[in-house]
Amino acid sequence: MNQDIIQGKWKQLKGSMKAQWGKLTDDDLDRLEGNQDYLSGKLQERYGWAKDKADEEVKRFQKNLH
């Protein structure tokens, strides 16, 4: 999914992310605004995951959006 589509559907995506990763705060999601690197970093921080695991989770989430 490209950046324009992500930004256009941001409110819907925030709800999906909150459902999948409940440890992310609303503030985290407000700051995210479609930035994959920020999301990966926040997942590492909130869940204690390694970078590879967080990146894989983000990719899996994006794949499921299609």
PDBQT receptor file of N, H, CA, C and O in Angstrom, charges set to zero:
ATOM      1  N   MET A   1       0.860  -1.167   0.000  1.00  0.00    +0.000 N 
ATOM      2  CA  MET A   1       0.000   0.000   0.000  1.00  0.00    +0.000 C 
ATOM      3  C   MET A   1       0.901   1.223   0.000  1.00  0.00    +0.000 C 
ATOM      4  O   MET A   1       1.816   1.323   0.818  1.00  0.00    +0.000 OA
ATOM      5  N   ASN A   2       0.648   2.154  -0.912  1.00  0.00    +0.000 N 
ATOM      6  H   ASN A   2      -0.095   2.073  -1.576  1.00  0.00    +0.000 HD
ATOM      7  CA  ASN A   2       1.553   3.301  -0.981  1.00  0.00    +0.000 C 
ATOM      8  C   ASN A   2       1.192   4.371   0.051  1.00  0.00    +0.000 C 
ATOM      9  O   ASN A   2       0.133   4.333   0.677  1.00  0.00    +0.000 OA
ATOM     10  N   GLN A   3       2.093   5.304   0.200  1.00  0.00    +0.000 N 
ATOM     11  H   GLN A   3       2.954   5.335  -0.309  1.00  0.00    +0.000 HD
ATOM     12  CA  GLN A   3       1.988   6.332   1.240  1.00  0.00    +0.000 C 
ATOM     13  C   GLN A   3       0.728   7.182   1.104  1.00  0.00    +0.000 C 
ATOM     14  O   GLN A   3       0.130   7.543   2.118  1.00  0.00    +0.000 OA
ATOM     15  N   ASP A   4       0.306   7.514  -0.122  1.00  0.00    +0.000 N 
ATOM     16  H   ASP A   4       0.792   7.221  -0.945  1.00  0.00    +0.000 HD
ATOM     17  CA  ASP A   4      -0.895   8.332  -0.321  1.00  0.00    +0.000 C 
ATOM     18  C   ASP A   4      -2.143   7.610   0.168  1.00  0.00    +0.000 C 
ATOM     19  O   ASP A   4      -3.011   8.216   0.795  1.00  0.00    +0.000 OA
ATOM     20  N   ILE A   5      -2.231   6.320  -0.119  1.00  0.00    +0.000 N 
ATOM     21  H   ILE A   5      -1.526   5.827  -0.628  1.00  0.00    +0.000 HD
ATOM     22  CA  ILE A   5      -3.386   5.537   0.318  1.00  0.00    +0.000 C 
ATOM     23  C   ILE A   5      -3.395   5.425   1.837  1.00  0.00    +0.000 C 
ATOM     24  O   ILE A   5      -4.444   5.551   2.469  1.00  0.00    +0.000 OA
ATOM     25  N   ILE A   6      -2.228   5.190   2.415  1.00  0.00    +0.000 N 
ATOM     26  H   ILE A   6      -1.376   5.088   1.902  1.00  0.00    +0.000 HD
ATOM     27  CA  ILE A   6      -2.126   5.094   3.877  1.00  0.00    +0.000 C 
ATOM     28  C   ILE A   6      -2.608   6.381   4.524  1.00  0.00    +0.000 C 
ATOM     29  O   ILE A   6      -3.390   6.339   5.474  1.00  0.00    +0.000 OA
ATOM     30  N   GLN A   7      -2.160   7.510   4.030  1.00  0.00    +0.000 N 
ATOM     31  H   GLN A   7      -1.525   7.543   3.258  1.00  0.00    +0.000 HD
ATOM     32  CA  GLN A   7      -2.565   8.782   4.621  1.00  0.00    +0.000 C 
ATOM     33  C   GLN A   7      -4.053   9.051   4.414  1.00  0.00    +0.000 C 
ATOM     34  O   GLN A   7      -4.701   9.636   5.282  1.00  0.00    +0.000 OA
ATOM     35  N   GLY A   8      -4.601   8.631   3.277  1.00  0.00    +0.000 N 
ATOM     36  H   GLY A   8      -4.075   8.156   2.572  1.00  0.00    +0.000 HD
ATOM     37  CA  GLY A   8      -6.014   8.839   3.005  1.00  0.00    +0.000 C 
ATOM     38  C   GLY A   8      -6.923   8.009   3.895  1.00  0.00    +0.000 C 
ATOM     39  O   GLY A   8      -8.041   8.425   4.197  1.00  0.00    +0.000 OA
ATOM     40  N   LYS A   9      -6.463   6.854   4.312  1.00  0.00    +0.000 N 
ATOM     41  H   LYS A   9      -5.555   6.516   4.066  1.00  0.00    +0.000 HD
ATOM     42  CA  LYS A   9      -7.262   5.945   5.135  1.00  0.00    +0.000 C 
ATOM     43  C   LYS A   9      -6.752   5.893   6.574  1.00  0.00    +0.000 C 
ATOM     44  O   LYS A   9      -6.972   4.911   7.282  1.00  0.00    +0.000 OA
ATOM     45  N   TRP A  10      -6.086   6.930   6.989  1.00  0.00    +0.000 N 
ATOM     46  H   TRP A  10      -5.907   7.728   6.414  1.00  0.00    +0.000 HD
ATOM     47  CA  TRP A  10      -5.381   6.898   8.264  1.00  0.00    +0.000 C 
ATOM     48  C   TRP A  10      -6.274   6.570   9.454  1.00  0.00    +0.000 C 
ATOM     49  O   TRP A  10      -5.888   5.763  10.299  1.00  0.00    +0.000 OA
ATOM     50  N   LYS A  11      -7.449   7.168   9.542  1.00  0.00    +0.000 N 
ATOM     51  H   LYS A  11      -7.763   7.824   8.855  1.00  0.00    +0.000 HD
ATOM     52  CA  LYS A  11      -8.309   6.924  10.710  1.00  0.00    +0.000 C 
ATOM     53  C   LYS A  11      -8.742   5.464  10.790  1.00  0.00    +0.000 C 
ATOM     54  O   LYS A  11      -8.796   4.888  11.877  1.00  0.00    +0.000 OA
ATOM     55  N   GLN A  12      -9.049   4.867   9.642  1.00  0.00    +0.000 N 
ATOM     56  H   GLN A  12      -9.005   5.335   8.759  1.00  0.00    +0.000 HD
ATOM     57  CA  GLN A  12      -9.417   3.455   9.634  1.00  0.00    +0.000 C 
ATOM     58  C   GLN A  12      -8.237   2.589  10.038  1.00  0.00    +0.000 C 
ATOM     59  O   GLN A  12      -8.387   1.632  10.798  1.00  0.00    +0.000 OA
ATOM     60  N   LEU A  13      -7.070   2.929   9.529  1.00  0.00    +0.000 N 
ATOM     61  H   LEU A  13      -6.948   3.706   8.911  1.00  0.00    +0.000 HD
ATOM     62  CA  LEU A  13      -5.870   2.146   9.837  1.00  0.00    +0.000 C 
ATOM     63  C   LEU A  13      -5.502   2.241  11.314  1.00  0.00    +0.000 C 
ATOM     64  O   LEU A  13      -5.046   1.263  11.906  1.00  0.00    +0.000 OA
ATOM     65  N   LYS A  14      -5.696   3.409  11.905  1.00  0.00    +0.000 N 
ATOM     66  H   LYS A  14      -6.067   4.204  11.424  1.00  0.00    +0.000 HD
ATOM     67  CA  LYS A  14      -5.392   3.567  13.327  1.00  0.00    +0.000 C 
ATOM     68  C   LYS A  14      -6.200   2.590  14.167  1.00  0.00    +0.000 C 
ATOM     69  O   LYS A  14      -5.679   1.991  15.108  1.00  0.00    +0.000 OA
ATOM     70  N   GLY A  15      -7.469   2.429  13.827  1.00  0.00    +0.000 N 
ATOM     71  H   GLY A  15      -7.893   2.915  13.062  1.00  0.00    +0.000 HD
ATOM     72  CA  GLY A  15      -8.314   1.491  14.560  1.00  0.00    +0.000 C 
ATOM     73  C   GLY A  15      -7.825   0.056  14.419  1.00  0.00    +0.000 C 
ATOM     74  O   GLY A  15      -7.824  -0.707  15.384  1.00  0.00    +0.000 OA
ATOM     75  N   SER A  16      -7.411  -0.301  13.211  1.00  0.00    +0.000 N 
ATOM     76  H   SER A  16      -7.412   0.319  12.427  1.00  0.00    +0.000 HD
ATOM     77  CA  SER A  16      -6.898  -1.653  12.976  1.00  0.00    +0.000 C 
ATOM     78  C   SER A  16      -5.601  -1.885  13.733  1.00  0.00    +0.000 C 
ATOM     79  O   SER A  16      -5.390  -2.962  14.291  1.00  0.00    +0.000 OA
ATOM     80  N   MET A  17      -4.734  -0.885  13.755  1.00  0.00    +0.000 N 
ATOM     81  H   MET A  17      -4.906  -0.010  13.301  1.00  0.00    +0.000 HD
ATOM     82  CA  MET A  17      -3.462  -1.012  14.476  1.00  0.00    +0.000 C 
ATOM     83  C   MET A  17      -3.697  -1.123  15.971  1.00  0.00    +0.000 C 
ATOM     84  O   MET A  17      -3.042  -1.912  16.651  1.00  0.00    +0.000 OA
ATOM     85  N   LYS A  18      -4.625  -0.339  16.478  1.00  0.00    +0.000 N 
ATOM     86  H   LYS A  18      -5.157   0.302  15.926  1.00  0.00    +0.000 HD
ATOM     87  CA  LYS A  18      -4.929  -0.376  17.907  1.00  0.00    +0.000 C 
ATOM     88  C   LYS A  18      -5.484  -1.750  18.294  1.00  0.00    +0.000 C 
ATOM     89  O   LYS A  18      -5.188  -2.269  19.370  1.00  0.00    +0.000 OA
ATOM     90  N   ALA A  19      -6.289  -2.328  17.403  1.00  0.00    +0.000 N 
ATOM     91  H   ALA A  19      -6.529  -1.906  16.529  1.00  0.00    +0.000 HD
ATOM     92  CA  ALA A  19      -6.834  -3.662  17.675  1.00  0.00    +0.000 C 
ATOM     93  C   ALA A  19      -5.738  -4.724  17.653  1.00  0.00    +0.000 C 
ATOM     94  O   ALA A  19      -5.752  -5.644  18.470  1.00  0.00    +0.000 OA
ATOM     95  N   GLN A  20      -4.796  -4.604  16.732  1.00  0.00    +0.000 N 
ATOM     96  H   GLN A  20      -4.784  -3.857  16.068  1.00  0.00    +0.000 HD
ATOM     97  CA  GLN A  20      -3.727  -5.596  16.616  1.00  0.00    +0.000 C 
ATOM     98  C   GLN A  20      -2.666  -5.420  17.687  1.00  0.00    +0.000 C 
ATOM     99  O   GLN A  20      -2.199  -6.398  18.270  1.00  0.00    +0.000 OA
ATOM    100  N   TRP A  21      -2.288  -4.192  17.946  1.00  0.00    +0.000 N 
ATOM    101  H   TRP A  21      -2.667  -3.397  17.472  1.00  0.00    +0.000 HD
ATOM    102  CA  TRP A  21      -1.217  -3.899  18.897  1.00  0.00    +0.000 C 
ATOM    103  C   TRP A  21      -1.758  -2.980  19.990  1.00  0.00    +0.000 C 
ATOM    104  O   TRP A  21      -1.524  -1.771  19.966  1.00  0.00    +0.000 OA
ATOM    105  N   GLY A  22      -2.465  -3.546  20.924  1.00  0.00    +0.000 N 
ATOM    106  H   GLY A  22      -2.655  -4.527  20.944  1.00  0.00    +0.000 HD
ATOM    107  CA  GLY A  22      -3.132  -2.781  21.969  1.00  0.00    +0.000 C 
ATOM    108  C   GLY A  22      -2.215  -1.996  22.881  1.00  0.00    +0.000 C 
ATOM    109  O   GLY A  22      -2.668  -1.085  23.574  1.00  0.00    +0.000 OA
ATOM    110  N   LYS A  23      -0.938  -2.329  22.896  1.00  0.00    +0.000 N 
ATOM    111  H   LYS A  23      -0.570  -3.070  22.334  1.00  0.00    +0.000 HD
ATOM    112  CA  LYS A  23      -0.001  -1.593  23.747  1.00  0.00    +0.000 C 
ATOM    113  C   LYS A  23       0.386  -0.245  23.158  1.00  0.00    +0.000 C 
ATOM    114  O   LYS A  23       0.974   0.584  23.852  1.00  0.00    +0.000 OA
ATOM    115  N   LEU A  24       0.063  -0.009  21.880  1.00  0.00    +0.000 N 
ATOM    116  H   LEU A  24      -0.414  -0.683  21.315  1.00  0.00    +0.000 HD
ATOM    117  CA  LEU A  24       0.326   1.295  21.290  1.00  0.00    +0.000 C 
ATOM    118  C   LEU A  24      -0.708   2.282  21.822  1.00  0.00    +0.000 C 
ATOM    119  O   LEU A  24      -1.898   1.974  21.881  1.00  0.00    +0.000 OA
ATOM    120  N   THR A  25      -0.255   3.447  22.200  1.00  0.00    +0.000 N 
ATOM    121  H   THR A  25       0.712   3.698  22.152  1.00  0.00    +0.000 HD
ATOM    122  CA  THR A  25      -1.159   4.464  22.725  1.00  0.00    +0.000 C 
ATOM    123  C   THR A  25      -1.732   5.293  21.579  1.00  0.00    +0.000 C 
ATOM    124  O   THR A  25      -1.231   5.257  20.455  1.00  0.00    +0.000 OA
ATOM    125  N   ASP A  26      -2.784   6.036  21.884  1.00  0.00    +0.000 N 
ATOM    126  H   ASP A  26      -3.191   6.065  22.797  1.00  0.00    +0.000 HD
ATOM    127  CA  ASP A  26      -3.345   6.950  20.887  1.00  0.00    +0.000 C 
ATOM    128  C   ASP A  26      -2.305   7.984  20.475  1.00  0.00    +0.000 C 
ATOM    129  O   ASP A  26      -2.244   8.379  19.311  1.00  0.00    +0.000 OA
ATOM    130  N   ASP A  27      -1.490   8.422  21.425  1.00  0.00    +0.000 N 
ATOM    131  H   ASP A  27      -1.539   8.102  22.371  1.00  0.00    +0.000 HD
ATOM    132  CA  ASP A  27      -0.423   9.374  21.123  1.00  0.00    +0.000 C 
ATOM    133  C   ASP A  27       0.586   8.765  20.150  1.00  0.00    +0.000 C 
ATOM    134  O   ASP A  27       1.029   9.441  19.221  1.00  0.00    +0.000 OA
ATOM    135  N   ASP A  28       0.953   7.496  20.351  1.00  0.00    +0.000 N 
ATOM    136  H   ASP A  28       0.593   6.947  21.106  1.00  0.00    +0.000 HD
ATOM    137  CA  ASP A  28       1.853   6.798  19.426  1.00  0.00    +0.000 C 
ATOM    138  C   ASP A  28       1.270   6.825  18.021  1.00  0.00    +0.000 C 
ATOM    139  O   ASP A  28       1.959   7.156  17.057  1.00  0.00    +0.000 OA
ATOM    140  N   LEU A  29      -0.001   6.473  17.918  1.00  0.00    +0.000 N 
ATOM    141  H   LEU A  29      -0.561   6.203  18.702  1.00  0.00    +0.000 HD
ATOM    142  CA  LEU A  29      -0.644   6.390  16.611  1.00  0.00    +0.000 C 
ATOM    143  C   LEU A  29      -0.801   7.767  15.966  1.00  0.00    +0.000 C 
ATOM    144  O   LEU A  29      -0.690   7.894  14.747  1.00  0.00    +0.000 OA
ATOM    145  N   ASP A  30      -1.058   8.798  16.774  1.00  0.00    +0.000 N 
ATOM    146  H   ASP A  30      -1.149   8.695  17.764  1.00  0.00    +0.000 HD
ATOM    147  CA  ASP A  30      -1.158  10.163  16.228  1.00  0.00    +0.000 C 
ATOM    148  C   ASP A  30       0.176  10.622  15.659  1.00  0.00    +0.000 C 
ATOM    149  O   ASP A  30       0.213  11.307  14.637  1.00  0.00    +0.000 OA
ATOM    150  N   ARG A  31       1.255  10.254  16.304  1.00  0.00    +0.000 N 
ATOM    151  H   ARG A  31       1.225   9.698  17.134  1.00  0.00    +0.000 HD
ATOM    152  CA  ARG A  31       2.587  10.643  15.832  1.00  0.00    +0.000 C 
ATOM    153  C   ARG A  31       3.054   9.814  14.651  1.00  0.00    +0.000 C 
ATOM    154  O   ARG A  31       3.880  10.263  13.855  1.00  0.00    +0.000 OA
ATOM    155  N   LEU A  32       2.533   8.623  14.540  1.00  0.00    +0.000 N 
ATOM    156  H   LEU A  32       1.862   8.259  15.186  1.00  0.00    +0.000 HD
ATOM    157  CA  LEU A  32       2.952   7.694  13.495  1.00  0.00    +0.000 C 
ATOM    158  C   LEU A  32       2.687   8.218  12.096  1.00  0.00    +0.000 C 
ATOM    159  O   LEU A  32       3.599   8.275  11.271  1.00  0.00    +0.000 OA
ATOM    160  N   GLU A  33       1.443   8.604  11.819  1.00  0.00    +0.000 N 
ATOM    161  H   GLU A  33       0.702   8.558  12.489  1.00  0.00    +0.000 HD
ATOM    162  CA  GLU A  33       1.042   9.158  10.521  1.00  0.00    +0.000 C 
ATOM    163  C   GLU A  33       1.622   8.402   9.330  1.00  0.00    +0.000 C 
ATOM    164  O   GLU A  33       2.076   9.023   8.369  1.00  0.00    +0.000 OA
ATOM    165  N   GLY A  34       1.615   7.074   9.378  1.00  0.00    +0.000 N 
ATOM    166  H   GLY A  34       1.247   6.569  10.159  1.00  0.00    +0.000 HD
ATOM    167  CA  GLY A  34       2.051   6.272   8.240  1.00  0.00    +0.000 C 
ATOM    168  C   GLY A  34       3.541   6.008   8.143  1.00  0.00    +0.000 C 
ATOM    169  O   GLY A  34       3.990   5.421   7.158  1.00  0.00    +0.000 OA
ATOM    170  N   ASN A  35       4.317   6.419   9.126  1.00  0.00    +0.000 N 
ATOM    171  H   ASN A  35       3.952   6.896   9.925  1.00  0.00    +0.000 HD
ATOM    172  CA  ASN A  35       5.765   6.232   9.107  1.00  0.00    +0.000 C 
ATOM    173  C   ASN A  35       6.115   4.828   9.610  1.00  0.00    +0.000 C 
ATOM    174  O   ASN A  35       5.997   4.540  10.801  1.00  0.00    +0.000 OA
ATOM    175  N   GLN A  36       6.545   3.965   8.694  1.00  0.00    +0.000 N 
ATOM    176  H   GLN A  36       6.641   4.199   7.727  1.00  0.00    +0.000 HD
ATOM    177  CA  GLN A  36       6.877   2.577   9.036  1.00  0.00    +0.000 C 
ATOM    178  C   GLN A  36       7.993   2.475  10.056  1.00  0.00    +0.000 C 
ATOM    179  O   GLN A  36       7.923   1.653  10.969  1.00  0.00    +0.000 OA
ATOM    180  N   ASP A  37       9.010   3.286   9.916  1.00  0.00    +0.000 N 
ATOM    181  H   ASP A  37       9.067   3.954   9.174  1.00  0.00    +0.000 HD
ATOM    182  CA  ASP A  37      10.146   3.209  10.836  1.00  0.00    +0.000 C 
ATOM    183  C   ASP A  37       9.721   3.576  12.257  1.00  0.00    +0.000 C 
ATOM    184  O   ASP A  37      10.166   2.955  13.222  1.00  0.00    +0.000 OA
ATOM    185  N   TYR A  38       8.863   4.582  12.381  1.00  0.00    +0.000 N 
ATOM    186  H   TYR A  38       8.502   5.087  11.597  1.00  0.00    +0.000 HD
ATOM    187  CA  TYR A  38       8.376   4.981  13.701  1.00  0.00    +0.000 C 
ATOM    188  C   TYR A  38       7.534   3.857  14.307  1.00  0.00    +0.000 C 
ATOM    189  O   TYR A  38       7.666   3.547  15.491  1.00  0.00    +0.000 OA
ATOM    190  N   LEU A  39       6.663   3.246  13.485  1.00  0.00    +0.000 N 
ATOM    191  H   LEU A  39       6.556   3.499  12.523  1.00  0.00    +0.000 HD
ATOM    192  CA  LEU A  39       5.837   2.144  13.965  1.00  0.00    +0.000 C 
ATOM    193  C   LEU A  39       6.710   0.991  14.433  1.00  0.00    +0.000 C 
ATOM    194  O   LEU A  39       6.492   0.447  15.515  1.00  0.00    +0.000 OA
ATOM    195  N   SER A  40       7.681   0.621  13.642  1.00  0.00    +0.000 N 
ATOM    196  H   SER A  40       7.858   1.064  12.763  1.00  0.00    +0.000 HD
ATOM    197  CA  SER A  40       8.588  -0.463  14.008  1.00  0.00    +0.000 C 
ATOM    198  C   SER A  40       9.292  -0.151  15.327  1.00  0.00    +0.000 C 
ATOM    199  O   SER A  40       9.402  -1.015  16.197  1.00  0.00    +0.000 OA
ATOM    200  N   GLY A  41       9.762   1.071  15.467  1.00  0.00    +0.000 N 
ATOM    201  H   GLY A  41       9.673   1.772  14.760  1.00  0.00    +0.000 HD
ATOM    202  CA  GLY A  41      10.434   1.481  16.701  1.00  0.00    +0.000 C 
ATOM    203  C   GLY A  41       9.521   1.425  17.906  1.00  0.00    +0.000 C 
ATOM    204  O   GLY A  41       9.936   1.000  18.984  1.00  0.00    +0.000 OA
ATOM    205  N   LYS A  42       8.276   1.854  17.731  1.00  0.00    +0.000 N 
ATOM    206  H   LYS A  42       7.940   2.199  16.855  1.00  0.00    +0.000 HD
ATOM    207  CA  LYS A  42       7.328   1.824  18.845  1.00  0.00    +0.000 C 
ATOM    208  C   LYS A  42       6.968   0.389  19.225  1.00  0.00    +0.000 C 
ATOM    209  O   LYS A  42       6.796   0.084  20.405  1.00  0.00    +0.000 OA
ATOM    210  N   LEU A  43       6.854  -0.490  18.229  1.00  0.00    +0.000 N 
ATOM    211  H   LEU A  43       6.994  -0.242  17.271  1.00  0.00    +0.000 HD
ATOM    212  CA  LEU A  43       6.592  -1.892  18.537  1.00  0.00    +0.000 C 
ATOM    213  C   LEU A  43       7.758  -2.504  19.310  1.00  0.00    +0.000 C 
ATOM    214  O   LEU A  43       7.552  -3.294  20.232  1.00  0.00    +0.000 OA
ATOM    215  N   GLN A  44       8.971  -2.139  18.935  1.00  0.00    +0.000 N 
ATOM    216  H   GLN A  44       9.139  -1.498  18.186  1.00  0.00    +0.000 HD
ATOM    217  CA  GLN A  44      10.146  -2.617  19.673  1.00  0.00    +0.000 C 
ATOM    218  C   GLN A  44      10.078  -2.138  21.117  1.00  0.00    +0.000 C 
ATOM    219  O   GLN A  44      10.324  -2.899  22.053  1.00  0.00    +0.000 OA
ATOM    220  N   GLU A  45       9.746  -0.880  21.278  1.00  0.00    +0.000 N 
ATOM    221  H   GLU A  45       9.546  -0.261  20.518  1.00  0.00    +0.000 HD
ATOM    222  CA  GLU A  45       9.707  -0.274  22.607  1.00  0.00    +0.000 C 
ATOM    223  C   GLU A  45       8.595  -0.862  23.473  1.00  0.00    +0.000 C 
ATOM    224  O   GLU A  45       8.831  -1.222  24.627  1.00  0.00    +0.000 OA
ATOM    225  N   ARG A  46       7.388  -0.961  22.925  1.00  0.00    +0.000 N 
ATOM    226  H   ARG A  46       7.196  -0.669  21.988  1.00  0.00    +0.000 HD
ATOM    227  CA  ARG A  46       6.229  -1.403  23.699  1.00  0.00    +0.000 C 
ATOM    228  C   ARG A  46       6.213  -2.905  23.973  1.00  0.00    +0.000 C 
ATOM    229  O   ARG A  46       5.763  -3.344  25.031  1.00  0.00    +0.000 OA
ATOM    230  N   TYR A  47       6.707  -3.690  23.010  1.00  0.00    +0.000 N 
ATOM    231  H   TYR A  47       7.073  -3.333  22.150  1.00  0.00    +0.000 HD
ATOM    232  CA  TYR A  47       6.629  -5.141  23.148  1.00  0.00    +0.000 C 
ATOM    233  C   TYR A  47       7.969  -5.801  23.456  1.00  0.00    +0.000 C 
ATOM    234  O   TYR A  47       8.008  -7.001  23.729  1.00  0.00    +0.000 OA
ATOM    235  N   GLY A  48       9.059  -5.053  23.419  1.00  0.00    +0.000 N 
ATOM    236  H   GLY A  48       9.027  -4.078  23.197  1.00  0.00    +0.000 HD
ATOM    237  CA  GLY A  48      10.371  -5.625  23.695  1.00  0.00    +0.000 C 
ATOM    238  C   GLY A  48      10.887  -6.515  22.573  1.00  0.00    +0.000 C 
ATOM    239  O   GLY A  48      11.712  -7.399  22.803  1.00  0.00    +0.000 OA
ATOM    240  N   TRP A  49      10.399  -6.278  21.363  1.00  0.00    +0.000 N 
ATOM    241  H   TRP A  49       9.729  -5.560  21.176  1.00  0.00    +0.000 HD
ATOM    242  CA  TRP A  49      10.804  -7.082  20.218  1.00  0.00    +0.000 C 
ATOM    243  C   TRP A  49      12.104  -6.582  19.621  1.00  0.00    +0.000 C 
ATOM    244  O   TRP A  49      12.445  -5.406  19.747  1.00  0.00    +0.000 OA
ATOM    245  N   ALA A  50      12.828  -7.480  18.972  1.00  0.00    +0.000 N 
ATOM    246  H   ALA A  50      12.552  -8.435  18.870  1.00  0.00    +0.000 HD
ATOM    247  CA  ALA A  50      14.000  -7.099  18.181  1.00  0.00    +0.000 C 
ATOM    248  C   ALA A  50      13.522  -6.371  16.932  1.00  0.00    +0.000 C 
ATOM    249  O   ALA A  50      12.360  -6.487  16.541  1.00  0.00    +0.000 OA
ATOM    250  N   LYS A  51      14.422  -5.624  16.311  1.00  0.00    +0.000 N 
ATOM    251  H   LYS A  51      15.366  -5.530  16.628  1.00  0.00    +0.000 HD
ATOM    252  CA  LYS A  51      14.078  -4.855  15.115  1.00  0.00    +0.000 C 
ATOM    253  C   LYS A  51      13.516  -5.755  14.021  1.00  0.00    +0.000 C 
ATOM    254  O   LYS A  51      12.524  -5.403  13.381  1.00  0.00    +0.000 OA
ATOM    255  N   ASP A  52      14.129  -6.897  13.800  1.00  0.00    +0.000 N 
ATOM    256  H   ASP A  52      14.934  -7.183  14.320  1.00  0.00    +0.000 HD
ATOM    257  CA  ASP A  52      13.657  -7.814  12.758  1.00  0.00    +0.000 C 
ATOM    258  C   ASP A  52      12.218  -8.266  13.008  1.00  0.00    +0.000 C 
ATOM    259  O   ASP A  52      11.410  -8.311  12.080  1.00  0.00    +0.000 OA
ATOM    260  N   LYS A  53      11.903  -8.595  14.239  1.00  0.00    +0.000 N 
ATOM    261  H   LYS A  53      12.560  -8.558  14.993  1.00  0.00    +0.000 HD
ATOM    262  CA  LYS A  53      10.547  -9.033  14.598  1.00  0.00    +0.000 C 
ATOM    263  C   LYS A  53       9.543  -7.901  14.375  1.00  0.00    +0.000 C 
ATOM    264  O   LYS A  53       8.469  -8.127  13.818  1.00  0.00    +0.000 OA
ATOM    265  N   ALA A  54       9.885  -6.694  14.804  1.00  0.00    +0.000 N 
ATOM    266  H   ALA A  54      10.758  -6.511  15.257  1.00  0.00    +0.000 HD
ATOM    267  CA  ALA A  54       8.988  -5.553  14.626  1.00  0.00    +0.000 C 
ATOM    268  C   ALA A  54       8.774  -5.243  13.148  1.00  0.00    +0.000 C 
ATOM    269  O   ALA A  54       7.651  -4.971  12.723  1.00  0.00    +0.000 OA
ATOM    270  N   ASP A  55       9.853  -5.283  12.364  1.00  0.00    +0.000 N 
ATOM    271  H   ASP A  55      10.765  -5.503  12.710  1.00  0.00    +0.000 HD
ATOM    272  CA  ASP A  55       9.736  -5.036  10.919  1.00  0.00    +0.000 C 
ATOM    273  C   ASP A  55       8.847  -6.082  10.259  1.00  0.00    +0.000 C 
ATOM    274  O   ASP A  55       8.042  -5.754   9.386  1.00  0.00    +0.000 OA
ATOM    275  N   GLU A  56       8.986  -7.330  10.667  1.00  0.00    +0.000 N 
ATOM    276  H   GLU A  56       9.640  -7.597  11.376  1.00  0.00    +0.000 HD
ATOM    277  CA  GLU A  56       8.167  -8.408  10.115  1.00  0.00    +0.000 C 
ATOM    278  C   GLU A  56       6.689  -8.207  10.464  1.00  0.00    +0.000 C 
ATOM    279  O   GLU A  56       5.816  -8.429   9.626  1.00  0.00    +0.000 OA
ATOM    280  N   GLU A  57       6.416  -7.792  11.683  1.00  0.00    +0.000 N 
ATOM    281  H   GLU A  57       7.125  -7.611  12.365  1.00  0.00    +0.000 HD
ATOM    282  CA  GLU A  57       5.034  -7.522  12.097  1.00  0.00    +0.000 C 
ATOM    283  C   GLU A  57       4.413  -6.404  11.254  1.00  0.00    +0.000 C 
ATOM    284  O   GLU A  57       3.256  -6.501  10.846  1.00  0.00    +0.000 OA
ATOM    285  N   VAL A  58       5.176  -5.355  10.996  1.00  0.00    +0.000 N 
ATOM    286  H   VAL A  58       6.116  -5.276  11.327  1.00  0.00    +0.000 HD
ATOM    287  CA  VAL A  58       4.690  -4.239  10.170  1.00  0.00    +0.000 C 
ATOM    288  C   VAL A  58       4.417  -4.729   8.751  1.00  0.00    +0.000 C 
ATOM    289  O   VAL A  58       3.385  -4.399   8.168  1.00  0.00    +0.000 OA
ATOM    290  N   LYS A  59       5.329  -5.509   8.197  1.00  0.00    +0.000 N 
ATOM    291  H   LYS A  59       6.168  -5.777   8.670  1.00  0.00    +0.000 HD
ATOM    292  CA  LYS A  59       5.135  -6.041   6.841  1.00  0.00    +0.000 C 
ATOM    293  C   LYS A  59       3.904  -6.942   6.779  1.00  0.00    +0.000 C 
ATOM    294  O   LYS A  59       3.139  -6.877   5.817  1.00  0.00    +0.000 OA
ATOM    295  N   ARG A  60       3.711  -7.772   7.785  1.00  0.00    +0.000 N 
ATOM    296  H   ARG A  60       4.333  -7.825   8.566  1.00  0.00    +0.000 HD
ATOM    297  CA  ARG A  60       2.551  -8.664   7.827  1.00  0.00    +0.000 C 
ATOM    298  C   ARG A  60       1.267  -7.855   7.898  1.00  0.00    +0.000 C 
ATOM    299  O   ARG A  60       0.286  -8.182   7.230  1.00  0.00    +0.000 OA
ATOM    300  N   PHE A  61       1.267  -6.797   8.707  1.00  0.00    +0.000 N 
ATOM    301  H   PHE A  61       2.063  -6.531   9.250  1.00  0.00    +0.000 HD
ATOM    302  CA  PHE A  61       0.093  -5.930   8.817  1.00  0.00    +0.000 C 
ATOM    303  C   PHE A  61      -0.228  -5.297   7.472  1.00  0.00    +0.000 C 
ATOM    304  O   PHE A  61      -1.385  -5.269   7.052  1.00  0.00    +0.000 OA
ATOM    305  N   GLN A  62       0.801  -4.786   6.798  1.00  0.00    +0.000 N 
ATOM    306  H   GLN A  62       1.741  -4.809   7.140  1.00  0.00    +0.000 HD
ATOM    307  CA  GLN A  62       0.598  -4.160   5.493  1.00  0.00    +0.000 C 
ATOM    308  C   GLN A  62       0.081  -5.163   4.469  1.00  0.00    +0.000 C 
ATOM    309  O   GLN A  62      -0.791  -4.840   3.663  1.00  0.00    +0.000 OA
ATOM    310  N   LYS A  63       0.610  -6.359   4.502  1.00  0.00    +0.000 N 
ATOM    311  H   LYS A  63       1.318  -6.621   5.158  1.00  0.00    +0.000 HD
ATOM    312  CA  LYS A  63       0.189  -7.400   3.554  1.00  0.00    +0.000 C 
ATOM    313  C   LYS A  63      -1.284  -7.735   3.755  1.00  0.00    +0.000 C 
ATOM    314  O   LYS A  63      -2.005  -7.965   2.783  1.00  0.00    +0.000 OA
ATOM    315  N   ASN A  64      -1.735  -7.766   5.002  1.00  0.00    +0.000 N 
ATOM    316  H   ASN A  64      -1.150  -7.579   5.791  1.00  0.00    +0.000 HD
ATOM    317  CA  ASN A  64      -3.129  -8.077   5.296  1.00  0.00    +0.000 C 
ATOM    318  C   ASN A  64      -4.083  -6.967   4.918  1.00  0.00    +0.000 C 
ATOM    319  O   ASN A  64      -5.294  -7.184   4.879  1.00  0.00    +0.000 OA
ATOM    320  N   LEU A  65      -3.569  -5.782   4.640  1.00  0.00    +0.000 N 
ATOM    321  H   LEU A  65      -2.585  -5.606   4.672  1.00  0.00    +0.000 HD
ATOM    322  CA  LEU A  65      -4.421  -4.660   4.226  1.00  0.00    +0.000 C 
ATOM    323  C   LEU A  65      -4.858  -4.788   2.770  1.00  0.00    +0.000 C 
ATOM    324  O   LEU A  65      -5.873  -4.219   2.370  1.00  0.00    +0.000 OA
ATOM    325  N   HIS A  66      -4.106  -5.522   1.996  1.00  0.00    +0.000 N 
ATOM    326  H   HIS A  66      -3.281  -5.984   2.321  1.00  0.00    +0.000 HD
ATOM    327  CA  HIS A  66      -4.403  -5.625   0.565  1.00  0.00    +0.000 C 
ATOM    328  C   HIS A  66      -5.604  -6.463   0.303  1.00  0.00    +0.000 C 
ATOM    329  O   HIS A  66      -5.987  -6.649  -0.852  1.00  0.00    +0.000 OA
TER     330      HIS A  66
